[in-house]
Amino acid sequence: MDTREEKCAEEKKTCGYCAEGEYLAAYGIKICELAASKLYLFKEQSHPGRVIVASKLHVSEITALSDEERNVFFADINRVANAIHKVFSPTKINYGAYGDTGHHLHFHLVPKYSDDEFEWGGVFAMNPKRKFLSDAEYAEMIGKIQSAL
């Protein structure tokens, strides 16, 4: 195994999107797997319906995907966005792709609501720690998203 492959194998052991388990539980709940991605409900729900769409491939940059892989990944994002619009009727969805510290390609889909004073007209806070739900509320939200997919 070359150095790059070894580094990737080590990163995957603690990557929330690859290892899941306790690493994922810190911020998200797995909803399902799609063609090129895994879909997670973001536990902090200041923006009702906030999710993360993470590539099934452990890559840091979108440029690491082939054209076909990228197109399928973005088709998944589009599918999820349509489901979020259907279930939550946001005014707008913000899309954020970061990864400065977690080197796994993923997009935050953050529904924004014009009647919500929280950040309308600005960039969403990564983790405002403002609103968490009960397990039953998370399960209900996940069920609605799954039905809309």
Protein Blocks (a to p, Z undefined) as FASTA:
>chain_A
ZZklmmmmmmmmmgmklnnmmllmmmpccfbdcfkbccdddfblkbghiacdddfbdcfb
fklpcfklmmmmmmmmmmmmmmmmmmnopabdcdddehklmccdddddddddfkbmghph
iacdfblolaccdfklmmmmmmmmmmmZZ
